[in-house]
Amino acid sequence: MKEIGIGIVGGGYMGKAHAVAMSAVGAVFNTNLRPRLEMVCGSSPKTSKKYCEAYGFKRAANTWEELVKDKKVEAVIIASPQSTHLKIALMALSLGKPVFCEKPLGVSVEDGKKMVAAAEKSGAVNMMGFNYIRTPASQFVRKLVSEGEIGDITWFRGEHTEDFYSDPNIPATWRATGLENGTMGDLAPHMINAALAIMGPIKSLSADVATVHSSRPGGTVDNDDHAQMMCTFKNGAMGHLYFSRIATGRKMGYAYEIHGTKGAIRFDQEDQNAIWLYKSDENPEKQGFRKILTGPYHPDYEPFCQGPGHGTGYQDQIIIEARDFLRAIETNSEIWPSFRDGLEVSNVVAACHRSSSTKTWIDVDVV
């Protein structure tokens, strides 16, 4: 087995998740490449040292530049704010280092284009962090749809809804400033990624993006609280997607419903270890949605647990991502989703903003 030095920029919510994943992935999946937590960089030398001690890294970096340039850091994970993604990725790719970048790709389509160009010029492995689509349940759904289990797809409904900003009395924070921190920059990319993964490219869309609570204690809000979009996929199917950070009662409302000519599928991340399947060719007396619990026969489940219905969790999604990233590095192969796939998501987000401001249907390819 060969070791690979991992450097993580960002040690908060996602930085910790990736550090834990890299510590566990070798044992879970018996990977040929074994990660070594080489260096971590937080927002200051003080936080870097704290993360280093807490997560088991060998060293703490004073700056992200120091981390990226370090010869013992052989792959870089970007888990810092979107505004930092571009500079970190460009430097790492210029050095030929594989890069894993949390969503979204950058703060704009322009950022995304520069990152894709740098990645493709370098030839280094590049991967986007869309973890929810990697649950065993959603991987199974993608398989069912691609194999025609529910026939030709006619309609897709998706949502990513949470309620962490539903109370208008919650003070203004960094989340209240900048489009990249609004719902379209924060939550929407995950469900757009799911729609693209399951349904394929979006041809055109009509969107409405809105701010509900324009002021909060301590400041004003200059980004969006929720948004909706109608769309037509290139395969001819219709779709509707909704995103919200003010959906009272919703904690992890990453959910979708798919209608086909032979059946339908429902999924909700708040019950992430199950899907609901309807088959129209069943006896009418027995027709109805049936719950299928994930187990060892479903994608990437057995390495975590051999018991059906016992379930996987959020951290396991990140471990699956880590396995895929390491495998791509080991084999020097492309991995989905790449930076280019992340750019496709950014294009849809930009099209939504343009559609909302112009009150027109937008062709995504034009964006």
HELIX and SHEET records of a PDB file:
HELIX    1   1 TYR A   13  PHE A   29  1                                  17    
HELIX    2   2 PRO A   45  TYR A   55  1                                  11    
HELIX    3   3 TRP A   64  LYS A   69  1                                   6    
HELIX    4   4 GLN A   82  SER A   94  1                                  13    
HELIX    5   5 VAL A  109  SER A  122  1                                  14    
HELIX    6   6 TYR A  132  ARG A  134  5                                   3    
HELIX    7   7 PRO A  136  SER A  146  1                                  11    
HELIX    8   8 TRP A  174  ALA A  176  5                                   3    
HELIX    9   9 LEU A  179  ASN A  181  5                                   3    
HELIX   10  10 THR A  183  ASP A  186  1                                   4    
HELIX   11  11 ALA A  188  MET A  199  1                                  12    
HELIX   12  12 GLN A  269  ASP A  271  5                                   3    
HELIX   13  13 PRO A  284  LYS A  286  5                                   3    
HELIX   14  14 TYR A  314  THR A  331  1                                  18    
HELIX   15  15 PHE A  339  THR A  358  1                                  20    
SHEET    1   A 6 ARG A  59  ALA A  60  0                                        
SHEET    2   A 6 LEU A  33  CYS A  41  1                                        
SHEET    3   A 6 LYS A   2  VAL A   9  1                                        
SHEET    4   A 6 ALA A  75  ILE A  78  1                                        
SHEET    5   A 6 VAL A  99  GLU A 102  1                                        
SHEET    6   A 6 ASN A 126  GLY A 129  1                                        
SHEET    1   B 9 ARG A 290  LEU A 293  0                                        
SHEET    2   B 9 ALA A 274  LYS A 279 -1                                        
SHEET    3   B 9 GLY A 263  ASP A 268 -1                                        
SHEET    4   B 9 GLY A 253  GLY A 260 -1                                        
SHEET    5   B 9 ILE A 153  THR A 161 -1                                        
SHEET    6   B 9 MET A 238  SER A 244  1                                        
SHEET    7   B 9 HIS A 226  PHE A 233 -1                                        
SHEET    8   B 9 ILE A 202  ALA A 210 -1                                        
SHEET    9   B 9 ILE A 362  ASP A 363 -1                                        
SHEET    1   C 2 SER A 215  ARG A 216  0                                        
SHEET    2   C 2 GLY A 219  THR A 220 -1                                        
END                                                                             
